Amino acid sequence: MMKRRDAMCPTGKQGEAWDVAYAALFLASDEAKYIMGATC
């Protein structure tokens, strides 16, 4: 089941909870000061 699920992802594997945590940490930091969440 996990191999089939992983095959549906473009990277070939599912992310982990740490991936989400690091993304949230980055977006909350000063390094992300030009990221506004708007789409064109």
mmCIF entry with sequence, helices, sheets and N, C-alpha, C, O atoms, coordinates in Angstrom:
data_MODEL
# 
_entry.id   MODEL 
# 
_entity.id                         1 
_entity.type                       polymer 
_entity.pdbx_number_of_molecules   1 
# 
_entity_poly.entity_id                      1 
_entity_poly.type                           'polypeptide(L)' 
_entity_poly.nstd_linkage                   no 
_entity_poly.nstd_monomer                   no 
_entity_poly.pdbx_seq_one_letter_code       MMKRRDAMCPTGKQGEAWDVAYAALFLASDEAKYIMGATC 
_entity_poly.pdbx_seq_one_letter_code_can   MMKRRDAMCPTGKQGEAWDVAYAALFLASDEAKYIMGATC 
_entity_poly.pdbx_strand_id                 A 
# 
loop_
_entity_poly_seq.entity_id 
_entity_poly_seq.num 
_entity_poly_seq.mon_id 
_entity_poly_seq.hetero 
1 1  MET n 
1 2  MET n 
1 3  LYS n 
1 4  ARG n 
1 5  ARG n 
1 6  ASP n 
1 7  ALA n 
1 8  MET n 
1 9  CYS n 
1 10 PRO n 
1 11 THR n 
1 12 GLY n 
1 13 LYS n 
1 14 GLN n 
1 15 GLY n 
1 16 GLU n 
1 17 ALA n 
1 18 TRP n 
1 19 ASP n 
1 20 VAL n 
1 21 ALA n 
1 22 TYR n 
1 23 ALA n 
1 24 ALA n 
1 25 LEU n 
1 26 PHE n 
1 27 LEU n 
1 28 ALA n 
1 29 SER n 
1 30 ASP n 
1 31 GLU n 
1 32 ALA n 
1 33 LYS n 
1 34 TYR n 
1 35 ILE n 
1 36 MET n 
1 37 GLY n 
1 38 ALA n 
1 39 THR n 
1 40 CYS n 
# 
_struct_asym.id          A 
_struct_asym.entity_id   1 
# 
loop_
_struct_conf.conf_type_id 
_struct_conf.id 
_struct_conf.pdbx_PDB_helix_id 
_struct_conf.beg_label_comp_id 
_struct_conf.beg_label_asym_id 
_struct_conf.beg_label_seq_id 
_struct_conf.pdbx_beg_PDB_ins_code 
_struct_conf.end_label_comp_id 
_struct_conf.end_label_asym_id 
_struct_conf.end_label_seq_id 
_struct_conf.pdbx_end_PDB_ins_code 
_struct_conf.beg_auth_comp_id 
_struct_conf.beg_auth_asym_id 
_struct_conf.beg_auth_seq_id 
_struct_conf.end_auth_comp_id 
_struct_conf.end_auth_asym_id 
_struct_conf.end_auth_seq_id 
_struct_conf.pdbx_PDB_helix_class 
_struct_conf.details 
_struct_conf.pdbx_PDB_helix_length 
HELX_P HELX_P1 AA1 MET A 2  ? ALA A 7  ? MET A 2  ALA A 7  1 ? 6  
HELX_P HELX_P2 AA2 ALA A 17 ? ALA A 28 ? ALA A 17 ALA A 28 1 ? 12 
HELX_P HELX_P3 AA3 ASP A 30 ? ALA A 32 ? ASP A 30 ALA A 32 5 ? 3  
# 
_struct_conf_type.id          HELX_P 
_struct_conf_type.criteria    ? 
_struct_conf_type.reference   ? 
# 
loop_
_atom_site.group_PDB 
_atom_site.id 
_atom_site.type_symbol 
_atom_site.label_atom_id 
_atom_site.label_alt_id 
_atom_site.label_comp_id 
_atom_site.label_asym_id 
_atom_site.label_entity_id 
_atom_site.label_seq_id 
_atom_site.pdbx_PDB_ins_code 
_atom_site.Cartn_x 
_atom_site.Cartn_y 
_atom_site.Cartn_z 
_atom_site.occupancy 
_atom_site.B_iso_or_equiv 
_atom_site.pdbx_formal_charge 
_atom_site.auth_seq_id 
_atom_site.auth_comp_id 
_atom_site.auth_asym_id 
_atom_site.auth_atom_id 
_atom_site.pdbx_PDB_model_num 
ATOM 1   N N  . MET A 1 1  ? 0.816  -1.198 0.000   1.00 0.00 ? 1  MET A N  1 
ATOM 2   C CA . MET A 1 1  ? 0.000  0.000  0.000   1.00 0.00 ? 1  MET A CA 1 
ATOM 3   C C  . MET A 1 1  ? 0.858  1.259  0.000   1.00 0.00 ? 1  MET A C  1 
ATOM 4   O O  . MET A 1 1  ? 0.557  2.216  -0.714  1.00 0.00 ? 1  MET A O  1 
ATOM 5   N N  . MET A 1 2  ? 1.917  1.266  0.789   1.00 0.00 ? 2  MET A N  1 
ATOM 6   C CA . MET A 1 2  ? 2.755  2.460  0.862   1.00 0.00 ? 2  MET A CA 1 
ATOM 7   C C  . MET A 1 2  ? 3.495  2.707  -0.446  1.00 0.00 ? 2  MET A C  1 
ATOM 8   O O  . MET A 1 2  ? 3.682  3.855  -0.849  1.00 0.00 ? 2  MET A O  1 
ATOM 9   N N  . LYS A 1 3  ? 3.919  1.630  -1.114  1.00 0.00 ? 3  LYS A N  1 
ATOM 10  C CA . LYS A 1 3  ? 4.603  1.803  -2.399  1.00 0.00 ? 3  LYS A CA 1 
ATOM 11  C C  . LYS A 1 3  ? 3.660  2.408  -3.427  1.00 0.00 ? 3  LYS A C  1 
ATOM 12  O O  . LYS A 1 3  ? 4.065  3.261  -4.218  1.00 0.00 ? 3  LYS A O  1 
ATOM 13  N N  . ARG A 1 4  ? 2.399  1.971  -3.421  1.00 0.00 ? 4  ARG A N  1 
ATOM 14  C CA . ARG A 1 4  ? 1.417  2.514  -4.356  1.00 0.00 ? 4  ARG A CA 1 
ATOM 15  C C  . ARG A 1 4  ? 1.148  3.992  -4.053  1.00 0.00 ? 4  ARG A C  1 
ATOM 16  O O  . ARG A 1 4  ? 1.040  4.809  -4.967  1.00 0.00 ? 4  ARG A O  1 
ATOM 17  N N  . ARG A 1 5  ? 1.042  4.329  -2.761  1.00 0.00 ? 5  ARG A N  1 
ATOM 18  C CA . ARG A 1 5  ? 0.835  5.719  -2.358  1.00 0.00 ? 5  ARG A CA 1 
ATOM 19  C C  . ARG A 1 5  ? 2.035  6.576  -2.755  1.00 0.00 ? 5  ARG A C  1 
ATOM 20  O O  . ARG A 1 5  ? 1.863  7.674  -3.283  1.00 0.00 ? 5  ARG A O  1 
ATOM 21  N N  . ASP A 1 6  ? 3.228  6.089  -2.508  1.00 0.00 ? 6  ASP A N  1 
ATOM 22  C CA . ASP A 1 6  ? 4.440  6.836  -2.848  1.00 0.00 ? 6  ASP A CA 1 
ATOM 23  C C  . ASP A 1 6  ? 4.555  7.051  -4.352  1.00 0.00 ? 6  ASP A C  1 
ATOM 24  O O  . ASP A 1 6  ? 5.058  8.084  -4.795  1.00 0.00 ? 6  ASP A O  1 
ATOM 25  N N  . ALA A 1 7  ? 4.096  6.089  -5.135  1.00 0.00 ? 7  ALA A N  1 
ATOM 26  C CA . ALA A 1 7  ? 4.174  6.200  -6.592  1.00 0.00 ? 7  ALA A CA 1 
ATOM 27  C C  . ALA A 1 7  ? 3.299  7.330  -7.125  1.00 0.00 ? 7  ALA A C  1 
ATOM 28  O O  . ALA A 1 7  ? 3.543  7.820  -8.227  1.00 0.00 ? 7  ALA A O  1 
ATOM 29  N N  . MET A 1 8  ? 2.299  7.750  -6.381  1.00 0.00 ? 8  MET A N  1 
ATOM 30  C CA . MET A 1 8  ? 1.408  8.830  -6.818  1.00 0.00 ? 8  MET A CA 1 
ATOM 31  C C  . MET A 1 8  ? 2.008  10.217 -6.576  1.00 0.00 ? 8  MET A C  1 
ATOM 32  O O  . MET A 1 8  ? 1.474  11.211 -7.067  1.00 0.00 ? 8  MET A O  1 
ATOM 33  N N  . CYS A 1 9  ? 3.094  10.294 -5.836  1.00 0.00 ? 9  CYS A N  1 
ATOM 34  C CA . CYS A 1 9  ? 3.734  11.575 -5.537  1.00 0.00 ? 9  CYS A CA 1 
ATOM 35  C C  . CYS A 1 9  ? 4.800  11.887 -6.594  1.00 0.00 ? 9  CYS A C  1 
ATOM 36  O O  . CYS A 1 9  ? 5.516  10.986 -7.033  1.00 0.00 ? 9  CYS A O  1 
ATOM 37  N N  . PRO A 1 10 ? 4.909  13.141 -6.999  1.00 0.00 ? 10 PRO A N  1 
ATOM 38  C CA . PRO A 1 10 ? 5.915  13.499 -8.012  1.00 0.00 ? 10 PRO A CA 1 
ATOM 39  C C  . PRO A 1 10 ? 7.348  13.161 -7.595  1.00 0.00 ? 10 PRO A C  1 
ATOM 40  O O  . PRO A 1 10 ? 8.174  12.833 -8.447  1.00 0.00 ? 10 PRO A O  1 
ATOM 41  N N  . THR A 1 11 ? 7.652  13.236 -6.302  1.00 0.00 ? 11 THR A N  1 
ATOM 42  C CA . THR A 1 11 ? 9.003  12.942 -5.832  1.00 0.00 ? 11 THR A CA 1 
ATOM 43  C C  . THR A 1 11 ? 9.226  11.455 -5.580  1.00 0.00 ? 11 THR A C  1 
ATOM 44  O O  . THR A 1 11 ? 10.355 11.027 -5.342  1.00 0.00 ? 11 THR A O  1 
ATOM 45  N N  . GLY A 1 12 ? 8.146  10.660 -5.633  1.00 0.00 ? 12 GLY A N  1 
ATOM 46  C CA . GLY A 1 12 ? 8.268  9.229  -5.403  1.00 0.00 ? 12 GLY A CA 1 
ATOM 47  C C  . GLY A 1 12 ? 8.230  8.831  -3.950  1.00 0.00 ? 12 GLY A C  1 
ATOM 48  O O  . GLY A 1 12 ? 8.469  7.667  -3.627  1.00 0.00 ? 12 GLY A O  1 
ATOM 49  N N  . LYS A 1 13 ? 7.936  9.759  -3.063  1.00 0.00 ? 13 LYS A N  1 
ATOM 50  C CA . LYS A 1 13 ? 7.817  9.438  -1.637  1.00 0.00 ? 13 LYS A CA 1 
ATOM 51  C C  . LYS A 1 13 ? 6.923  10.468 -0.959  1.00 0.00 ? 13 LYS A C  1 
ATOM 52  O O  . LYS A 1 13 ? 6.794  11.600 -1.426  1.00 0.00 ? 13 LYS A O  1 
ATOM 53  N N  . GLN A 1 14 ? 6.316  10.065 0.135   1.00 0.00 ? 14 GLN A N  1 
ATOM 54  C CA . GLN A 1 14 ? 5.482  10.956 0.921   1.00 0.00 ? 14 GLN A CA 1 
ATOM 55  C C  . GLN A 1 14 ? 6.369  11.796 1.832   1.00 0.00 ? 14 GLN A C  1 
ATOM 56  O O  . GLN A 1 14 ? 7.453  11.369 2.231   1.00 0.00 ? 14 GLN A O  1 
ATOM 57  N N  . GLY A 1 15 ? 5.898  12.984 2.150   1.00 0.00 ? 15 GLY A N  1 
ATOM 58  C CA . GLY A 1 15 ? 6.613  13.816 3.103   1.00 0.00 ? 15 GLY A CA 1 
ATOM 59  C C  . GLY A 1 15 ? 6.373  13.330 4.519   1.00 0.00 ? 15 GLY A C  1 
ATOM 60  O O  . GLY A 1 15 ? 5.505  12.493 4.767   1.00 0.00 ? 15 GLY A O  1 
ATOM 61  N N  . GLU A 1 16 ? 7.141  13.858 5.429   1.00 0.00 ? 16 GLU A N  1 
ATOM 62  C CA . GLU A 1 16 ? 7.015  13.521 6.843   1.00 0.00 ? 16 GLU A CA 1 
ATOM 63  C C  . GLU A 1 16 ? 6.539  14.746 7.606   1.00 0.00 ? 16 GLU A C  1 
ATOM 64  O O  . GLU A 1 16 ? 6.513  15.852 7.066   1.00 0.00 ? 16 GLU A O  1 
ATOM 65  N N  . ALA A 1 17 ? 6.173  14.552 8.832   1.00 0.00 ? 17 ALA A N  1 
ATOM 66  C CA . ALA A 1 17 ? 5.724  15.670 9.670   1.00 0.00 ? 17 ALA A CA 1 
ATOM 67  C C  . ALA A 1 17 ? 6.819  16.734 9.802   1.00 0.00 ? 17 ALA A C  1 
ATOM 68  O O  . ALA A 1 17 ? 6.523  17.925 9.895   1.00 0.00 ? 17 ALA A O  1 
ATOM 69  N N  . TRP A 1 18 ? 8.068  16.305 9.811   1.00 0.00 ? 18 TRP A N  1 
ATOM 70  C CA . TRP A 1 18 ? 9.176  17.258 9.920   1.00 0.00 ? 18 TRP A CA 1 
ATOM 71  C C  . TRP A 1 18 ? 9.247  18.173 8.699   1.00 0.00 ? 18 TRP A C  1 
ATOM 72  O O  . TRP A 1 18 ? 9.653  19.329 8.821   1.00 0.00 ? 18 TRP A O  1 
ATOM 73  N N  . ASP A 1 19 ? 8.863  17.679 7.539   1.00 0.00 ? 19 ASP A N  1 
ATOM 74  C CA . ASP A 1 19 ? 8.859  18.509 6.338   1.00 0.00 ? 19 ASP A CA 1 
ATOM 75  C C  . ASP A 1 19 ? 7.893  19.679 6.498   1.00 0.00 ? 19 ASP A C  1 
ATOM 76  O O  . ASP A 1 19 ? 8.209  20.808 6.124   1.00 0.00 ? 19 ASP A O  1 
ATOM 77  N N  . VAL A 1 20 ? 6.726  19.407 7.050   1.00 0.00 ? 20 VAL A N  1 
ATOM 78  C CA . VAL A 1 20 ? 5.735  20.453 7.289   1.00 0.00 ? 20 VAL A CA 1 
ATOM 79  C C  . VAL A 1 20 ? 6.239  21.412 8.363   1.00 0.00 ? 20 VAL A C  1 
ATOM 80  O O  . VAL A 1 20 ? 6.075  22.626 8.245   1.00 0.00 ? 20 VAL A O  1 
ATOM 81  N N  . ALA A 1 21 ? 6.850  20.866 9.405   1.00 0.00 ? 21 ALA A N  1 
ATOM 82  C CA . ALA A 1 21 ? 7.360  21.702 10.497  1.00 0.00 ? 21 ALA A CA 1 
ATOM 83  C C  . ALA A 1 21 ? 8.452  22.645 10.011  1.00 0.00 ? 21 ALA A C  1 
ATOM 84  O O  . ALA A 1 21 ? 8.470  23.818 10.384  1.00 0.00 ? 21 ALA A O  1 
ATOM 85  N N  . TYR A 1 22 ? 9.358  22.145 9.185   1.00 0.00 ? 22 TYR A N  1 
ATOM 86  C CA . TYR A 1 22 ? 10.428 22.999 8.661   1.00 0.00 ? 22 TYR A CA 1 
ATOM 87  C C  . TYR A 1 22 ? 9.886  24.073 7.732   1.00 0.00 ? 22 TYR A C  1 
ATOM 88  O O  . TYR A 1 22 ? 10.388 25.197 7.724   1.00 0.00 ? 22 TYR A O  1 
ATOM 89  N N  . ALA A 1 23 ? 8.865  23.738 6.948   1.00 0.00 ? 23 ALA A N  1 
ATOM 90  C CA . ALA A 1 23 ? 8.253  24.732 6.065   1.00 0.00 ? 23 ALA A CA 1 
ATOM 91  C C  . ALA A 1 23 ? 7.574  25.822 6.885   1.00 0.00 ? 23 ALA A C  1 
ATOM 92  O O  . ALA A 1 23 ? 7.698  27.004 6.564   1.00 0.00 ? 23 ALA A O  1 
ATOM 93  N N  . ALA A 1 24 ? 6.864  25.444 7.931   1.00 0.00 ? 24 ALA A N  1 
ATOM 94  C CA . ALA A 1 24 ? 6.209  26.429 8.793   1.00 0.00 ? 24 ALA A CA 1 
ATOM 95  C C  . ALA A 1 24 ? 7.237  27.303 9.494   1.00 0.00 ? 24 ALA A C  1 
ATOM 96  O O  . ALA A 1 24 ? 7.046  28.512 9.620   1.00 0.00 ? 24 ALA A O  1 
ATOM 97  N N  . LEU A 1 25 ? 8.315  26.702 9.945   1.00 0.00 ? 25 LEU A N  1 
ATOM 98  C CA . LEU A 1 25 ? 9.380  27.459 10.608  1.00 0.00 ? 25 LEU A CA 1 
ATOM 99  C C  . LEU A 1 25 ? 10.005 28.467 9.651   1.00 0.00 ? 25 LEU A C  1 
ATOM 100 O O  . LEU A 1 25 ? 10.267 29.609 10.026  1.00 0.00 ? 25 LEU A O  1 
ATOM 101 N N  . PHE A 1 26 ? 10.244 28.039 8.411   1.00 0.00 ? 26 PHE A N  1 
ATOM 102 C CA . PHE A 1 26 ? 10.793 28.947 7.409   1.00 0.00 ? 26 PHE A CA 1 
ATOM 103 C C  . PHE A 1 26 ? 9.844  30.102 7.137   1.00 0.00 ? 26 PHE A C  1 
ATOM 104 O O  . PHE A 1 26 ? 10.269 31.257 7.102   1.00 0.00 ? 26 PHE A O  1 
ATOM 105 N N  . LEU A 1 27 ? 8.568  29.805 6.944   1.00 0.00 ? 27 LEU A N  1 
ATOM 106 C CA . LEU A 1 27 ? 7.604  30.861 6.632   1.00 0.00 ? 27 LEU A CA 1 
ATOM 107 C C  . LEU A 1 27 ? 7.415  31.840 7.786   1.00 0.00 ? 27 LEU A C  1 
ATOM 108 O O  . LEU A 1 27 ? 7.049  32.994 7.563   1.00 0.00 ? 27 LEU A O  1 
ATOM 109 N N  . ALA A 1 28 ? 7.659  31.398 9.006   1.00 0.00 ? 28 ALA A N  1 
ATOM 110 C CA . ALA A 1 28 ? 7.547  32.274 10.171  1.00 0.00 ? 28 ALA A CA 1 
ATOM 111 C C  . ALA A 1 28 ? 8.824  33.070 10.418  1.00 0.00 ? 28 ALA A C  1 
ATOM 112 O O  . ALA A 1 28 ? 8.837  33.957 11.272  1.00 0.00 ? 28 ALA A O  1 
ATOM 113 N N  . SER A 1 29 ? 9.892  32.771 9.690   1.00 0.00 ? 29 SER A N  1 
ATOM 114 C CA . SER A 1 29 ? 11.173 33.426 9.923   1.00 0.00 ? 29 SER A CA 1 
ATOM 115 C C  . SER A 1 29 ? 11.331 34.691 9.074   1.00 0.00 ? 29 SER A C  1 
ATOM 116 O O  . SER A 1 29 ? 10.533 34.946 8.172   1.00 0.00 ? 29 SER A O  1 
ATOM 117 N N  . ASP A 1 30 ? 12.348 35.462 9.368   1.00 0.00 ? 30 ASP A N  1 
ATOM 118 C CA . ASP A 1 30 ? 12.666 36.658 8.583   1.00 0.00 ? 30 ASP A CA 1 
ATOM 119 C C  . ASP A 1 30 ? 13.171 36.318 7.192   1.00 0.00 ? 30 ASP A C  1 
ATOM 120 O O  . ASP A 1 30 ? 13.157 37.169 6.303   1.00 0.00 ? 30 ASP A O  1 
ATOM 121 N N  . GLU A 1 31 ? 13.619 35.076 6.990   1.00 0.00 ? 31 GLU A N  1 
ATOM 122 C CA . GLU A 1 31 ? 14.117 34.663 5.680   1.00 0.00 ? 31 GLU A CA 1 
ATOM 123 C C  . GLU A 1 31 ? 12.993 34.653 4.627   1.00 0.00 ? 31 GLU A C  1 
ATOM 124 O O  . GLU A 1 31 ? 13.265 34.714 3.427   1.00 0.00 ? 31 GLU A O  1 
ATOM 125 N N  . ALA A 1 32 ? 11.762 34.579 5.070   1.00 0.00 ? 32 ALA A N  1 
ATOM 126 C CA . ALA A 1 32 ? 10.618 34.500 4.153   1.00 0.00 ? 32 ALA A CA 1 
ATOM 127 C C  . ALA A 1 32 ? 9.906  35.841 4.041   1.00 0.00 ? 32 ALA A C  1 
ATOM 128 O O  . ALA A 1 32 ? 8.698  35.881 3.805   1.00 0.00 ? 32 ALA A O  1 
ATOM 129 N N  . LYS A 1 33 ? 10.631 36.930 4.205   1.00 0.00 ? 33 LYS A N  1 
ATOM 130 C CA . LYS A 1 33 ? 9.968  38.240 4.261   1.00 0.00 ? 33 LYS A CA 1 
ATOM 131 C C  . LYS A 1 33 ? 9.337  38.665 2.949   1.00 0.00 ? 33 LYS A C  1 
ATOM 132 O O  . LYS A 1 33 ? 8.478  39.547 2.957   1.00 0.00 ? 33 LYS A O  1 
ATOM 133 N N  . TYR A 1 34 ? 9.722  38.080 1.817   1.00 0.00 ? 34 TYR A N  1 
ATOM 134 C CA . TYR A 1 34 ? 9.113  38.455 0.534   1.00 0.00 ? 34 TYR A CA 1 
ATOM 135 C C  . TYR A 1 34 ? 8.062  37.446 0.069   1.00 0.00 ? 34 TYR A C  1 
ATOM 136 O O  . TYR A 1 34 ? 7.506  37.593 -1.020  1.00 0.00 ? 34 TYR A O  1 
ATOM 137 N N  . ILE A 1 35 ? 7.788  36.433 0.875   1.00 0.00 ? 35 ILE A N  1 
ATOM 138 C CA . ILE A 1 35 ? 6.774  35.452 0.524   1.00 0.00 ? 35 ILE A CA 1 
ATOM 139 C C  . ILE A 1 35 ? 5.452  35.923 1.126   1.00 0.00 ? 35 ILE A C  1 
ATOM 140 O O  . ILE A 1 35 ? 5.324  36.060 2.343   1.00 0.00 ? 35 ILE A O  1 
ATOM 141 N N  . MET A 1 36 ? 4.464  36.169 0.250   1.00 0.00 ? 36 MET A N  1 
ATOM 142 C CA . MET A 1 36 ? 3.198  36.746 0.708   1.00 0.00 ? 36 MET A CA 1 
ATOM 143 C C  . MET A 1 36 ? 2.009  35.814 0.550   1.00 0.00 ? 36 MET A C  1 
ATOM 144 O O  . MET A 1 36 ? 0.935  36.112 1.074   1.00 0.00 ? 36 MET A O  1 
ATOM 145 N N  . GLY A 1 37 ? 2.157  34.705 -0.145  1.00 0.00 ? 37 GLY A N  1 
ATOM 146 C CA . GLY A 1 37 ? 1.062  33.779 -0.326  1.00 0.00 ? 37 GLY A CA 1 
ATOM 147 C C  . GLY A 1 37 ? 0.091  34.175 -1.425  1.00 0.00 ? 37 GLY A C  1 
ATOM 148 O O  . GLY A 1 37 ? -0.993 33.598 -1.513  1.00 0.00 ? 37 GLY A O  1 
ATOM 149 N N  . ALA A 1 38 ? 0.440  35.129 -2.255  1.00 0.00 ? 38 ALA A N  1 
ATOM 150 C CA . ALA A 1 38 ? -0.427 35.556 -3.356  1.00 0.00 ? 38 ALA A CA 1 
ATOM 151 C C  . ALA A 1 38 ? -0.063 34.792 -4.618  1.00 0.00 ? 38 ALA A C  1 
ATOM 152 O O  . ALA A 1 38 ? 1.101  34.452 -4.828  1.00 0.00 ? 38 ALA A O  1 
ATOM 153 N N  . THR A 1 39 ? -1.049 34.522 -5.453  1.00 0.00 ? 39 THR A N  1 
ATOM 154 C CA . THR A 1 39 ? -0.796 33.892 -6.744  1.00 0.00 ? 39 THR A CA 1 
ATOM 155 C C  . THR A 1 39 ? -1.139 34.879 -7.845  1.00 0.00 ? 39 THR A C  1 
ATOM 156 O O  . THR A 1 39 ? -2.011 35.733 -7.684  1.00 0.00 ? 39 THR A O  1 
ATOM 157 N N  . CYS A 1 40 ? -0.456 34.753 -8.941  1.00 0.00 ? 40 CYS A N  1 
ATOM 158 C CA . CYS A 1 40 ? -0.695 35.655 -10.079 1.00 0.00 ? 40 CYS A CA 1 
ATOM 159 C C  . CYS A 1 40 ? -1.482 34.973 -11.145 1.00 0.00 ? 40 CYS A C  1 
ATOM 160 O O  . CYS A 1 40 ? -1.777 35.578 -12.176 1.00 0.00 ? 40 CYS A O  1 
# 
